[in-house]
């Protein structure tokens, strides 16, 4: 048990060090303060990082694992709107930045290790350190670009193109998610997705 706990702490330290390397423009004082505000947490498969109706208080950075963002439609069906994998941010960013209740669920599809930082600490960093605003903007751009790309894919791409683009942009991810979740994300029936995959496999 002690060895397991030690190994976990050691891996957490490595994750934190790797995460901090993303903030190379921070001064030593800024980096020390920022690192003191970080926490790291283990989530089991099927745990929720946040649920619909909750106000997300912590931004998450996924070190290990995979999450699914979804909402429940008027028929009571879960509609997948995104996946969050390693080195991506787990957040409903528009709701988080305004501290409003989210309409989404963020569920772990795999055991996850997530670095967390409080909303209040993020705002404190923006107020006290100019460079923090730049990193905040970069995070926002990354999260919102992913969401915008999905919306545009429904406007301009066929179902097959959406699938091929997903595979291209997310190497190996298809093997980690169910066809049900993937078809929901792509906005097509599961049977249609199976036909698309069969057609591509034959080519």
Secondary structure, 3 states (H helix, E strand, C coil): CHHHHHHHHHHHHHHHHHHHHHHCCCCHHHHHHHHHCCEEEEECCCCEEECCCCECCEEEEEEECCEEEEEECCCCCEEEEEEECCCCEECCHHHHHHCCECCCEEEECCCEEEEEEEHHHHHHHHHHCHHHHHHHHHHHHHHHHHHHHHHHHHHHCCHHHHHHHHHHHCCCHHHHCCHHHHHHHHCCCHHHHHHHHHHHHHC
